[in-house]
Amino acid sequence: MAGAAAEERRLATVVESWLGRPVLVVGDAMLDEWRFAESDRLCREAPAPVLTLRRRISAAGGAANTAVNVAALGGRAALVAPVGADVAGDELHDCLDRAGVWDRTVNQPGRPTPVKRRMLAGNQILLREDSGDPDDALDDDGVARLLTALHCATEELHAAAHGQPLTLVVCDYGLGALPGGVRAWLVANRDRYATVALDAHDLADWRGLNPTVVTPSFAEATRLLARAAAGFNGAGHPPRRVDGLHLDHQDDPADGPSELVVGAAPGGAGEPAPAPDPLRDGSRLAMGAAPAGHRPAGAPHPTAGPAPATAGPTGEPTPGEERVALTGDGLSVTGTGVTVNAEAGEGVDRAVLAQSRLDELRAHTGADVVAVTLDTEGAVVGGADGEPRRSHSTPVPASHAVGAGDAYLAAMTLALAAEASLPTAAQLAQLAATITVSDTGTCVCRREDLLDALGTGPEQGDHPTLVGAAELGAIVTEHRRAGRSIVFTNGCFDVLHPGHVRYLTQARALGDLLVVAVNSDGSVRRLKGPDRPVNPVEDRAALLAALECVDHVVVFEEDSPAGLIEAVRPDVYVKGGDYPPEMVPEAPLVRRLGGQVRTLGYVPDRSTSAIIDRIRAQSPIPAGAETTRREATHHEASGPGGGGRPAVGEGRSA
């Protein structure tokens, strides 16, 4: 047990060490939409369920979810991607804002934001509707603006990195966000990033990038090996014999991945096909030699009769997810243009097959590390030392695992960027993916969840949520010694409403713990007028302390939080408003203390003043009170900082 505890502490040290690592994510961003419905009858028109929509949620998907996971795990994430000027794009921007991702996306009018809409009933996905056409290529202006955004985001991260080397994550899911000009720029500027991670449906498109790590699925790895055996662009060439494999081109590979049928080589004059060896030939990522005389369906042997019928499991492949499905005539890797016979590898699992080809995958990609992900079966990881690592995961419903690969990629990248060993990086990546799959939805792994899984997260009850100003400094020092970043905000929070909750949740996402400073009753009266606050500070502080996103609440008597800011020395100071951080009165002090200032936008139609006005409008107003209301409204708009700007804790977001 002592050894296990020491190992968990060692892994937690790596998680702490990647805090604030600057990571640029570029690629295909999309919106995941989940519609939860109920059904208790069939419609009359067809044997189809009648659905009643009960709940709808949206989340960042694709490259955007990778950026969200990087930020949630403690990295400093910036996302560069084309996003449509549409409702889905607006929702995606909102998701990035909530997660604390630096949104450096480029609007592309006329090009819709890709969306994956899932309809569920009883937690079962009934259908998925995809929108966003990969054939909608970026025009020259769109490519130019994307390149400008890449350059600017790189410089911005470099300026904020405080000497830490930059990391690049490329997410290429074939939706058109990374045309040739963008790929060429990334290859040409490879040396600007110390660590480069690549997750691509078609790895062959990225020769020359020489990434630090690639994370193909089993199907993507199979496609790469098949294309490599075909010479990548073998149009016009006769079928090639490679290590006993016969590769028949079914279409023009210049139009994309070659359609390959891999089976027994026909043999020379009278030369028999080799006998199958499951541990040798079959372990070639399912591209092994078939038994003599047997060919996959649709690819008759030139010297043999029709392929005999084969028994075995059958199933409908899922091309959109590029999963591997066993069919009656062999193993079909759908969506990749590769069909291979499975009999030679019968009894050998995918992990063994992948493990046998790790060195070739490294050679074809130029990567230092290859991690072949196997869905619910975990992953196989290999590096330059030639020692494969196997990790395992717990099988879950498919609806629970959406985006788990993004969490895996984010944790693997951050660990390698923090110079962790490969076994450590593989272990943390698998753990990050595994702990995110407990429920339906798009997976995001938070840093505190990862630390909790390692048994080293902050224990409940270590410190009270409601603390005094005198003890706050010591508590914050202890948190910082553990490597946690401190977010600080302040305000009156007179009538707690959804705008406050969203604002505080966004603020909490910017660091590891959130300290909220609340104006005392006397301070509120001086700032907002004699009829405020409507709730005493004891009630206001208790409600804030009950929020999951708030770690500590402290009350201050002064009109300005400057004294507390000096005591806490926050890593991030947050204000609410649509104005730039330079206009925040506390900004010079925060920056002098080494912190950064962030402003978070408002939630429309959510404000303390509006709620109080609605309540008062329902009851008679005593004589002479109207003037007081107008004065209070004026103070509300001015806020503690004056100048007509709303105070944090008031306005429409706080």
N, C-alpha and C positions, 0 to 999 in steps of 0.2 A: 504494500500500500504506500509505503514511504517513497518507493521508486516511482510509482504512478503519480504521486503528488509532485515530485520533483520534475517529472516530465511535463506535467500540466503547467507548472510555473515557467519552465523553459519556453514552452509554446506561447504562453501569455506574454513573455518578454518580447517575443517577435511581434506579436500583435501591437504591443505598446510602442515598439520601435518604428512602426510604419505610420504613426500618427502624423498627419499633415503632409505626407508625401505628395508631391505635385504630379498629377496624372492627366494627360490629355487623351480623351476618347474621341475617336472619329469613326463615322460609318453610318449604317442604316438605322435611323431612329424611327420608332413607330409608337403607336398608342395601343395598349391592351384595354379592351372594354369587356367587362363582365356583367351580364344581365341575369339576375337570379329570378326565376319564375316559379309559379306553382301550377300544377295541372291535376284536375280530378275528373276529366271526361275527354272523350274524343269528339272531333268536329263531325258534322253530318256530311260534309263534302268529300271527306277522305279519311282513311284510317290514320289520322294524325292527331296528336294531343292539342288541346286548347290551352294556351299558356296565359297566365295572368302575371304581369311583371310586378315584382315586389321591391326589387332593389337593383340599383345600377352603380357600379364603381368603375373607375378608370385608373390606369397605371402606366408608367413609362415602360416601353418594351424595346427589345433589340439593343442597339448601342446605347439608347437612353437609359435602359435598365441597368446596363453594365456601369454607366456613370453613376447612377443612383446607388448601386451597391458599393462602388469605390468610396463615395461620400459617406454612406452609412457605416462602412468599416473603418472610417477615420482618415481616409485619404482626402486630398484636396483635388476635386474632380472638375474638369472643364470639358464640355461637350461641344464638338463642331460637327454639324450635320445639316443637310437640307431639310427644311420643314415647310409644309404647305401653309399658305395664308388662309386657313380655314378654321372651323370650329374645333376639329381634332387637333390642329396645331396649337390653338389656344389652350386646350386642355393639357397638351403635352408640356407647354411652357409652364403651366401651373404645377404640374407634377415635379418638374425640375426645380422650380422655386421652393416648393415645400421640402424637397430633399436636400437643399443647400448646394446643388450643383451649379457651377458657373455656366450659365446658359449663353453659349456663343454660337447658337444655331443661326442658319441663314434662311430667311424667308424666300420661298420660291413660288410666286404667284402663278396660278394655272397648273401647278403640279401638286396633287393632293397628298396630304400626310398619310402614309400607310397606316391602316387600322386592322386589328384582328378583333372581331366581335364574337364573343362566345355566349351562347344561350344555354342556360342550365336549368334543370328542374330536379329537385331532390338531390342536389349536388352532383348530378350527372350531366356532362356536356352533351347536349342534343345536336347542336350544329355549330359550326364556326364559319363566319362570313369574313373574307379578306377583301379589303379595298386598297387601292394604290397599285398602279400598274408599273412593274419594273421596266416596261418599254418606254415609259415617259422619261426619256433621257434629259439630263441637264443641258441647257443650251450653253453657248460660249460664255455669256454673261454670268450665268449661274456658276459655272466652273471657276471663272475668275474671282467671283465673290467668295466662293468656298476656299480657294487658295489664299485669299487675303485673310479670311477668318482663321485659317490654320496658322499662318505666320503670326498674326496678332495674338492669338491665344497662346502660342508657344512663348512669345516674348513676355506676355503678361504673367504666365506661370513662372517663367524664369525670374522675373523681378520679385515675385512673391515667395520664391522658394528658399530664400536665405541660404543659398549655397548648395542646397540639395539637388542632385541630378534629376533631370526630367524623365518621366516615363510616358510611353505611348502605347495605347491600346487601339488596335484596328479591328472593327467589327464589320465584316463584309458578308451580308446575307443575300446578295444578288438583287437588291431592290433599286440599284442605280445610283446610290449616293457616292460611289467611288469609281468614277469613270477613269479612263486611261491617264488623263492629265493629272488627276489627283494621285493616282497610284505612282506615277512617275515622280511627282513632287515628294511623296513620302519616302520613296527609295533614295532619291537624291539627297534628302535631308536626314537620312537615317542616323548620322553621327551626332545629331543634336539631342538624341535621346539615349540615355544609358541603358534603359531596359525597354524592349519592344515586345508586346504580346500580340498575337494574331489569331483571330477566330474567323475563319472564312469557309463558306460553303465550297468554294473551289480554290484550293490552295495553289493550284498551278498558275493562277493569275498573279501570284505574288513572288515569283522567283526573282531574286535579287534583293529582297528586303532583308534577308538574313535575321529573322527575329530571334529574340531570346527564348521565347516559348510559343508553341502553337498548340491549340486545344481542339483538334478535330474530333467529330463524332466517329463512330466506327464506320458509318457509311461514307463520310467525307474522306477518311483515310483510305478506304477501299477505292474510291474514285481516283484519288491521287495516284495510287500504285498502278491502277489500270491504265491511266493516261500516261504515266511514266513508261510503262511497258510498251505502249503504242508510240512512244516518241513524242508525246504531247500533241504534235501537229503532223500526224502522219497521213494527211490527205494525199491520195494518189499513189500511196505505196501499197505493195501487196501485203497480205497478212504476214505477220512476223512470228517466228518461233522463238520464244524466250524461256529458257529453263524448262523446256517441256510443255510450255503453255502455247495453245493456239489461239490467236486473237483475231476475230473476224470483225472488220469495221462494217457497221450497219448503216451508217450515214456519214456525212462529211464532217470530220472532226473540226474543221475550221469554223463551223457554226457553233461550236461549244464542245462540251465533253463528248468524247467518242462513245458511241453505242457499241459496247464490247460484249462478246459472248466468249467466255473463257472456259475451256475444257481440255480434253486430251489433244495433244498434237497429232496430226494425221500420220506422222511418221514418213520416212523416206521409202525407197523401193523395198517393199517387203519388211520394213522396220516396224515391229509391233509397238503399240503404245505402252508406256511403262505402267507397271502395276501400281495401284494407289497405296500410298503410305500416309495414314492420317496424321502422324506426328511430324512428317516431313513436308509432303506436298499439301496436305489438308490444312496445315497451319500457316498457309500463306494468305492470311486474311481472306480465307474462303476462295482463293484463286488457285486451288489445287487441281491436280490431274484427276479427271473422271475415270471411272472404270472403263476398261477396254470395250469399245463398241457403244458406249453411252455418250450422248451429247445432250446439252440442255435443249429444251423445246425451242423450235424455231431456228436451230442451227444444226442441220443434219450432217453427220459425218460423211466425208466424200467417199469413203470406202465401205461404210456400214449401212445397214438398213435403218428403219425408223427407230427412234429411241424407245426402249421398253417403258411401259407404264411404271411409275414409281409410287410407292405408298409413303405415307408420312404426314406430318402436320400441314395443314393448309390454312391460309389466312389472307385477308385483304391487306395489301401494303398501304401505308399511309405516306404518299409522296410528299405532302406538304411538310411533314416533320422529318422526312428522310430517314425513317426507321427501317430496320431490317426485318423482313417477314419471310418465314419459310413457306414455300409453295410446293405443290406436288411435283414440280419439275426442277426443283433446285432452290437455291437461296437467291432471292431477288433484292438487290439494293436499289430501291425505287427512288426516282428523282435524281439519280446520279448517272443514268445511262449505262449502268453496269449490271449484267446478269451473269451469275456464276453458279456452278454446280456445287451442291452441298454434300454430296455423298462421300466424297473423298475426305471431308473433314468431319464426318459424323462422329459424335461422341467427344469432340474437342470444342470447348466453349470459346466464346468470342475473345475473352481475356487472353487465352493462350495464343489464339491466332494473331491478335494485335501485338502481343509481346514479341512474337517471332519476327516482326517486321519493323520494330522500333528504329533500328539502325538505318534501314532504308528510308523510312519516313524522315529521319533527321537529315539524311543526305539529300533527299529531294526538296526539302523545305529550307535547308541551310540553317535550321534552328538548333540552338544549344539543347533545348528541352522539348520533347514531344509528350503530350498528355492526351491519350486516346480515351475519350469519355464513352461510357457504356450504359448510359441511362441508369436504370435501377441497379445495375450490376457494378457500379462504381467507376473506376478508371484504372488505366495502366499508364505509368509514367516512366520515361527513360531519358537519361542524360548522357554526357560524354563519357562517363565512367563505365557505360555498358551494363550497369546493374538495373534491371527493371524493378519498379515499385508497383505494388498492387494495393489499391484501396477499395473499400466496400461501402455500400450504402444500404439503407433499409428500403425495401420495395414499398411504394406508395401508389395511390391512384394517379393517373396521368394528369388530372386536373390540379393536383397538388404540386407538380414538378415544373410547371411553366416558369421559366426564368431561372431555374436552379443552376443551369449552366452559366448564366451571367454571374451569379454569386461565386461559382467555382472559379471562373476566369478572373474576377476582381480580386479574390483572396490570393490566388496563385500569383498574380502579377504583383500585388503589394508585397507579398513575402519575398519574391525574388528581387524586387527593387530594394528591399531592406537587407539584401545580401544573406538571406536565410539559406540553409542548405536545401538541396532538392528534396530529401525525405521530409524535412520539416514543412517546406512549401506545399508538397503534395498532401501531407496530413491536414494542414490547415485549410487547404482548398476543399478537400472532401468534407471536412467538418462543416465548413461554411455552407456548402450546398445541402448537406444532410439536414441541418437544423432549420432550414427554411421551408421544408415541405410538409409542415404539420396541418395545413389547411388549403382550401381552394383559393386560387389567386396567383398573382405574379410575385415570384419569390424575391425577397430582399433580406439580406443578412445584416443585422446591426452589430456594431463593434461590441456593445455591452452583452448581446446575446452570445457572441462567440466567446467572450471572456467568461460569461456565466457557464457555458458548456464546458469550459476548462476548469471550472470551480474556483476562479479567481476574480469574478466580478464583484462589485461593491455589494456587501451584504446588507439586506434590509435591516434597518434599525441600528446600523453603525452610528449614525448621527440623526438627530431629529430633523424633520423637514422645517419646522419653525425654529429659527435660531435667533439669538441676539447679536447685535452688531459687534460686541466684544469678542464673542467666540467664533464669529464667521471667519476671521482671518486665519485662525489655527486650523479650522476645518478645510478651508480652501488649500492651505499649504499641504495638508495631508493628501488631498486629492491630487494635487499637482505632483507630489512626490511619487505617486502611483502612475504618473504619465497621463493623467486625464486633463483634457482641455476644458476651460471654464468659459461659459457664455453668461453674460450679465445683461439684464434689462431692468427697467424701473417704470413705475407709473402709479396712478391712483386706483385703477381697477374697481371703480365704485359699484357698478352693476355688471357682474360677470356675464358675458354673452358669447355667442359663437365666434364673433370676430376676435375676441381675446384668445379663445381656445386655439383657433387656427394660428394666430400670430405666435403664441407661445410654443405650439408644436413645431412651427417652422424655426423658431429661435433655437429650440432644443436640438434640432437636427444639425446645427452648425458646430456642435461640440459634444463633449461627453457628459456634462451636467450643466443644468441651468439654475442660476441664482436670480430670483426676482426680488427686487427692492420695492416696498410699498410705502407710499406717502402716509404719514400719520394723519389723524383727523385734523389737527391744527394746520398742518402743511396743506391739506386739501382745501380747507377754508380760505387760507391766504391766496391760493392759486385760482380757486374756482368760484368763490363767493360764499356768503353766509349760509345758504341753504344746502351746501354740500359739505361732507358726503351724505348720501342718503343711507348708507350702511356703515356702521362703525368699523374701525380698523381690525378689531378682533374677528369680525365676520368675514371681511374681505381677505384677510390673511389665511383664515381657515379654509375658505373655498379654493384659493390658489394652491394651498398645500395639498389639497385633495386631488389635484390634477396629476395624472401619471407623468406628464412631460416636465413637471417642476420638481427639482431636487431640493432646493432650499429657499425659504422665504424669510426676509428680514425687513423690519419696519425702520424707517428713518424719519427724523423730525425736521430736518432741514428742507429748504425749498429745492436744493440741488443734490444729486447723488454723488457729487465730486469726492466727498470724504470716503464713501464706501468704495468708489472706483479705485481710489489710491490703496485702500486696504486689500481689495480683492485682486487688483491688477489683472482684469479679465483678458483672456485670449481674444474674445470677440465681444464687442459691445453692440447691442441691437436697439434700434429705434424704429418706430412705425411711421410710415409716411412715404409720399411719392417724390420726395426731394433727395438730392444726392447726399452722400455721407459727409461731404465737405461742409454742409450747412448745419450739421449737428453740433450744438454748443460744446458738448463734451468731447468731440473728436480730437482736438489737439492734445488734451490730457491723456486720452486712451492711447493715442499713437506714441506719445512720449514715454508711456509705460510699456511699449512694445506690443500693444494689441491692435486689432483691426476693427473698423466700424462698418456695420451693415445696416441698411434700411430695408424694411419689408413693406410691401404694398398693402393697401387697404382691402377689406372685404366690403363690397358695395352694400349699402343699406343696413350696416351694422354699426351702431354707435351708442354710447351711453346716453348722450343727450337725447337722441331720438327715442330711446326706450323710456326715459324719464318723461319726455313730453307726451308720449302716448298714454302713459299711466295717468298723468295729470289731466289729460284731456277727457278722461272718463269720469272725473269728479269735479264738483264746483270749485272755482278758484276764489279764495277769500279776497276781500277788498284790499287793494294795494299790493297784491302778490304778483300781478302781471309784470310790474317793473322789475321785481326781483328775478323773475324768470328770464326776462330779456337780458339782464346783467349776467345771469349765470350762463346763458347761451353764449354771450360774448366772451366770457372767460374760457368757456369750453373750447371755442375756436382758437383762442390765443395760446393756451397751454402754458406750462411752466417756463418754456423757453422764450415766450413772447414772439413777436414777429408774425402773428397770424398762423403759426404752424401748430398742428395738433400735438398734444403731448403723448408720449408712449404710455399706454394704459388707457387712452381715450381715443377720440376720433373713430374711424370705422374699422380699424384692425386691432387696436389695443386701448 
